[in-house]
């Protein structure tokens, strides 16, 4: 597992690995067992969702909600 403080740290780490190594999929392994595969599309969708959430929070802060 990756030491992270936020899920966006994990997304950035995975995207960095995939970009550096020219991978389309990244295996998710725990205790030697394959749990699944992450695609670059999965990570991009999650990054976009997190950015949209952050934008919403900032807009609420600015409005004083």
N, C-alpha and C positions, 0 to 999 in steps of 0.2 A: 504494500500500500504506500501511497505518497503522503508525506507529512504536509497537511494543508490546513489553512485557517478558514478558507471559503471554498465553495464548490467551484468558483471561477478559477481558483488556483489550480485545481485538478484539471479542469478543462484546458487551461493554458498549457499545463505540463504535457497532457496527452497530445494536444495539437502540435506542440513543439516537437515531440518525439516523432509523430507521424509525418510532419513536414520535413524534418531533418533526414529521416530515413526513407522518404518517398513511399509511405505506406498508406493504403486506403482503409485498412482495418487494423485494429489493435486488440489483441486478446486480453481478456480479463481473467486473471488466474488468482485463486485463493487456495492456499495450502496444497499447491500442486495440481489442483483441479481446475479445468477450464470452465468458467461460469458463462462465458459468452464472448461476443465480439462487439467492439465499438467501431462504428464507421465515422469517417470524417463528417458526413452529413449529420449524424447524431450529435456530434460535438458542436457543429455550427448552429444547429437548431437550438441547442441548450444555451449557447452563448448569446444568441439573439433574444431568447426568452429572458435571460438574466438582465440584459441591457434594457429591455422594455420595462421590466420590473423596477430597475433603478431609476429610469426616466419618470415613471409614475410616482415613485417615492419622492423624487426631487420636486416634481410639479406640486405634489401635496404640501411639501415643506414650504415652497415659495408662496402658495396660496394661504398657508397657515391652517390647513385642515387638521 
